[in-house]
Amino acid sequence: MQASQETPEELRHAFGHLPSGVVAVCALVGGRPVGMAASSFVPVSLKPPLVSFCAARTSRTWEALRQAPSLGVSVLAEDHGTLCRALASSAEDRFADVRWEAGESGAVFLPGTVLWLECALDSEVEAGDHVIAVLRLRGTALFPQVRPLVFHQGHFERLGSSQPPARSHASA
């Protein structure tokens, strides 16, 4: 394979072939809910419990959220495509038509999602035009009856089968 010079648009298209889940990262900032959508969410470590997501270095939303003492990560459900687009928009009030709940810590969670993770910013790693935000888990709430939203090739999709995947002995 030769080194290539793909444009950012070509790379986005290529990277889009990997399906990913979508999360909302939200907190109270100045008494108001602030949040963003991210499709780059990754569990990182069990000991200590860490997760991560990527935010554009130019994101004003992440700049506000990173100061919050506690962040709520909500794994979006298969019917949250419109909600995800609202959180990814540049609208001034992304929560205008959004139901949300705030914990005592100021973490904001979205009802009807797959999983809630209460987190705090642990560290950040600069990575090109993005920053990798590493979050330390403080608490979880799982809603196993809810199916996740999947982002693939620029579209929101539902998982195709309710059957559990075949077990594999391969390790990554």
N, C-alpha and C positions, 0 to 999 in steps of 0.2 A: 504494500500500500504506500502510495506516495503522499507526502505532506500536501495539504490542499489549502486553498484560500477561500473557503466558503464565506458568503456574506452572513451577517447576523440573521437575516430572514431565512436563508437556506439552512442554517444550523437549527433555528427554531423549528422548522419543518422536520428536519431529521430527528431532533430530540423528541418531537411530538409523537414519534412512533412507539415510545415507551409509555404505556399507560401509568397513570399515577393517581393516588388519592388526593383529595383537596381538603385543606383545613382553613379555618378562620382563626386568626390570632387577634385577640381583643382584650381591652382593659378599660377601666375608667381613667380618664385623664382630665383633670380639672373638673371632675364631677360628671363628665359626659362620656358615653361609650365611643371608643375609637377602635377601628379594626381594619384588617386587611385579609385578603385571601392569598393562600400560597399552595402551589402544587408540588413544591419541592420538600415536603415534610419527610423526615427519615428518623426512625428510632436509632439511637446511637449506642447506648450502653445500658446494661442492667445494673451494674455496680460501679459507680453511682448511676442512678437512673437519669439518663440524659436523652433528649430528642433534639432535632435541629430542623431548621428550614432556611431558605435563602430569601433575602430581600434585596431589591435594587439599592445600590449605594445612594441613589438620588431620591429614594422614597421619603417623603415628608411624614407619611404615616408611621413608618418604622422609626423614624427619628423621634416621634412623639411616644410611641409604644415602648421603646427601649428604656425610657426613664421610669416607667411604671414599676412599682415594687412587686407586682404579681400580674401574670398574663394568663388568660384563658385560651386554651387551644381546643377548638371544637372540630371533630372530624365530620365533615358535611355528609348528609344523607343523599340518596339517589334522586330525591325530588327537590334538591336545593340549587339547581342550576341558576335560577333567577337570583337567588340570594347571593350566590357566589359572584355573579356578574356585578351585583350592587356593591359588594365589598371590594371588588377589583376596580371599580370605577373611580373617576376623579371627582365625583360629586362631593359637595361640601358636607352634607349630612347623609352618610351611607346607612344610617340606622333609622331613617324617616319611617319606613314601613316594615321594620324588622323587629320581631319579638326577641327579647334578650333578658338574661338574668345576671345580676352581679353578686359575687360572693363577698363575704366580709373583707377579704383581702384586696378587693378591687378588680379581681379577675372577672371578665365578662364571658358568659357562655350562651350558646344559642340552643334553644329547645329543639327537640326532634332530630338531634344528631346521633351519631354512632358512639362517640366517645368524648368525654371531657377530660382534659388534662390541666390541672392547675400547676403553673410553672413560674420560675424566676429566671431571668437572664443570667447565665453562668459565664459565658464568654462569647466573643465574636472573632471571626477569622476573615480577613479581607481576601476576596477571591474574585479578581478581575473587576467587572462592573457590578458585582454583588458582594454582599457580606453574608457569611454563614453564621446564623445566630444559634448558639448552643444553649438549650434551656434545661434547667434542672427541675425534675418533677417533684411536686409537693403532695399531689393527690390525684386520684382518678375516679371517674364514674363511667361505667360501661353500660350501654344500652344494646344488648346483643340482638334484639329483634329488628333493629334498623339496619338497612343495607346501605353501603357507602356509595358516594358519588365517585365516578371514575372520569378522569380527563384524558382523552386520547385523540390525537390528530386534530386538535383544536376544537373538539366537541365534548360535551358531557354525555356520558353513556352509563347504562345500567349494566351490572354484572349479568352475564348471560344465563347462568344456571344457579339453582338453589342447592345443587349437589355439592358436598364438600370436595375439594380438589384431591386427587390421588396423592398419597404420601410418597415422598421422595427421600432417598437416603443421601442424596448429594448435598454437600454443604457449600456455602458461598465463601 
